[in-house]
């Protein structure tokens, strides 16, 4: 719970995904590989898939994974990466200028319907399908997500027997949770924790320094996104949220309906393999190891057996 933007060179390949893959949600798939026929490659290459991404390294890695897998399957792919935020790229997606884009279920749902109340992965995905503008299709969502968490030091969790957000009520005095200033007003902020789990929390507006504040012991709980590299590089742990208080925001491919059927086998196979730990590891390779986006994407696809 996803790079530098130095290189975006397309990596072409001569092997295609030709198995029909039956997938729903985050299921698994078999993926026998065969050489494509000249005719099938030509047919796919005639319909260019334009893959876009946000101006954010994690999102660009996912977009590059989509692009390389499609190229490997015989499609012609054009990359339009680092576009910006939703106000900039959503009109391009709705117009069909961009035909495939990695998104996040909960965040996109909030953008499209600010009155939506769904929070669980399944409910958010269903609500998103209803909220999408005409001409767009949500393909299968992945287990991987980039969403808020209630995160603590692993040592603090072990010392106090914490595994869920509700367990924070065991503490002898209210813990302090750090996050961006707006987190305090979110439905899953301190007031939400009180309503849903009966947990009393103090709040500290730690902003960009939230992780540092947690590591320094200035706060006991922190709002850290699930895809943050710190989940691999630091001894921290996200508390479980069994009541789905926090809005789920799983990685989801949004496709133009015109190409959705054509690309679904290839892209849904990626979603089926894309776990929370995968996204964190990819982000570490980008931010810590300083590997290029194309190299990170290619290695993940090879490790997953998808190219």
Secondary structure as GFF3:
##gff-version 3
##sequence-region A 1 307
A	DSSP	beta_strand	15	17	.	.	.	ID=ss1
A	DSSP	beta_strand	33	35	.	.	.	ID=ss2
A	DSSP	alpha_helix	38	45	.	.	.	ID=ss3
A	DSSP	beta_strand	49	52	.	.	.	ID=ss4
A	DSSP	alpha_helix	57	72	.	.	.	ID=ss5
A	DSSP	beta_strand	77	80	.	.	.	ID=ss6
A	DSSP	alpha_helix	86	95	.	.	.	ID=ss7
A	DSSP	beta_strand	100	104	.	.	.	ID=ss8
A	DSSP	alpha_helix	105	112	.	.	.	ID=ss9
A	DSSP	alpha_helix	121	131	.	.	.	ID=ss10
A	DSSP	beta_strand	136	145	.	.	.	ID=ss11
A	DSSP	beta_strand	151	153	.	.	.	ID=ss12
A	DSSP	alpha_helix	154	160	.	.	.	ID=ss13
A	DSSP	three_ten_helix	165	170	.	.	.	ID=ss14
A	DSSP	beta_strand	175	179	.	.	.	ID=ss15
A	DSSP	three_ten_helix	181	185	.	.	.	ID=ss16
A	DSSP	alpha_helix	190	197	.	.	.	ID=ss17
A	DSSP	beta_strand	201	205	.	.	.	ID=ss18
A	DSSP	three_ten_helix	207	209	.	.	.	ID=ss19
A	DSSP	alpha_helix	210	215	.	.	.	ID=ss20
A	DSSP	beta_strand	221	222	.	.	.	ID=ss21
A	DSSP	alpha_helix	230	233	.	.	.	ID=ss22
A	DSSP	beta_strand	236	238	.	.	.	ID=ss23
A	DSSP	beta_strand	250	256	.	.	.	ID=ss24
A	DSSP	alpha_helix	257	273	.	.	.	ID=ss25
A	DSSP	alpha_helix	276	287	.	.	.	ID=ss26
A	DSSP	alpha_helix	293	303	.	.	.	ID=ss27
###
